[in-house]
Amino acid sequence: MPVSITLIQTSFIAGNIEANVARIGVFHQMAAIAKADLVVFSEMALSGYSPEDLMLNSTFQDSAMRAVEQCAALTKTGPAILLGALWRDGDDLHNAAFLIENGQIIRRQYKHHLPNYGVFDERRYFAAGPMPAPVEWRGIKLGVLICEDLWFPDVCAALAQGGAELLIAINASPFETGKARAREQVAALRAGETGLPLLYVNQICGQDELVFDGASFVLDRQGMPTARLHALREDIELVRLQKKSGLWEPLPGNLKPMQGDIELTYRVIMLGLHDFVTRNGFAGVVLGMSGGMDSALAAALAVDALGADRVRLVMMPSPVTSRDSIDDAAACAQRLGVRLDTVPIEPGMQAFEAMMGSMFDGEVSPLALGENQTRVRAGILLAISAREHLLLLNTGNKSEMATGFTTIYGDLCGHYAVLKDVYKTTVYELAAWRNTQGDVIAQRIFTKAPSAELYPGQTDQDTLPPYPELDAILRQLVEQRCDIDEVVAQGHARKTVEQVSAMLYAAQYKRHQAPPGVKVGTMSFQRDWRYPITNGWHVMQHNQAVTRLTDAGRTIDNLRL
């Protein structure tokens, strides 16, 4: 007899157990209307992934465990439920899966492999469970996998050897570029190894720096996709399975196409920003417009994520700001349909120079005056943020964050950094893609030399290598964790690589104070890159580079202070 399983790809809020239970109840009712036999939710659905140290609170643990019983009560009528939740067993806390039906918990299963790398820190909270065995449900032996358990062949092999007829994986898997394809490839390996169909459910939401992108799917026994849910939006798929020659096979379903990496990255940042703003109770966002590419792209992302009525743009020109920058910022705001306020900052610059002149032997340096521009602007934006309860959106990119090419307490300021994990060259790619959806960023912004306009004639490349070269070096130093010799072997000049490496490590103190931002790559500075600020190894390895930079009149402390 055929069986129908509904996959629920939805959003859960970390820590809001009551809201998550209510959400499960709504989708359970929908699945009942669709005549589903089983409805499947994602990993840690009841508590959201991840509540982090909330899970160390015994009251929170008690509430999460009661929520499992509340969900069990839902199944007194309608389909069975498979979901993830945390569970305390004696002195141990577990990341668990529950199969519940007819008001009862049929099976409680603990996660076997606990990820403890990159953004994952599960061994801080959970004890590992034993190798799982299949659970019999309505005459079918189900092999249940909890996220990381899919990535190792031993769990699937044990389930298959135990007689499993169908694999179901519940997940909270965050986005990284290329990861959606990697998930399907790994799942296809498991399906091929075991000869079993596999149903994969992932959640969607922004949770601080992480974005869970959904893209759930169904594979047949050969590992070929028969259904795929949307990425980055709620979706439901009713999967119908029937037996053929004694083996379960999923019938063809809705097979949504995979999006390209640039479009996915853009939409990931949108979702991360939207959920951070709304779940933290901000009325909207405010950001400074410079007339450059970073702020133009950040403004477009904000409007797309929140709507023009929740975005406030402010242009804060100084005597150094070019007419082109003023015009380009205004054109971008007009195309986006957002109000742009203008607040000249020359009075603040003059006050600073007058106040500090005696401290600088009667003359404040152009660099100090230039740096203070960004701090005056930050003060204006913070005042607007506080008055109107708007999130201050930082517009700095990963190339700047990596090299320290940013002013601490100035343009490093903000509550959330949408481009923090996006290299400058990718910023241009994202902007070009956005313009294919509606031309909002003027072409002159694409072609003019990037500049912070701290003093007349200044450009980024006065201090940094050209961005294509810089980003290629940074990708190897950061994403690949290569050393200097390995990067040089890729064809880059040693002097340039040493310069970039020295800047990278010297800027660690700035990154410790930077706002959180959406993770899109494999090595985000917030979660993955964990280096000490006081770094004797770096000093030892980079003595020659430090000497060269200092001799050139540049302190390693960093380019922009």
VENHU-V747988 format. One record per helix or strand of 3 or more residues. SS is the DSSP state (alpha for helix, beta for strand). FROM is the first residue (numbers start at 1). LEN is the number of residues. If there is no record, write none. Layout:
ss: [SS/SS]
from: [FROM/FROM]
len: [LEN/LEN]
//
This chain:
ss: [beta/alpha/beta/alpha/alpha/beta/beta/beta/alpha/beta/beta/alpha/alpha/beta/alpha/beta/beta/beta/beta/beta/beta/beta/alpha/beta/alpha/alpha/beta/alpha/beta/alpha/alpha/beta/alpha/alpha/alpha/alpha/alpha/alpha/alpha/alpha/alpha/alpha]
from: [3/17/38/52/58/80/92/104/122/135/140/147/153/166/179/198/204/210/217/225/235/247/261/284/293/308/311/323/340/346/366/390/398/424/443/460/467/484/494/508/536/543]
len: [7/17/3/5/17/10/10/7/3/3/7/5/9/6/16/5/4/5/3/4/10/4/19/6/14/3/5/14/3/15/23/5/6/13/5/3/13/5/13/4/6/9]
//
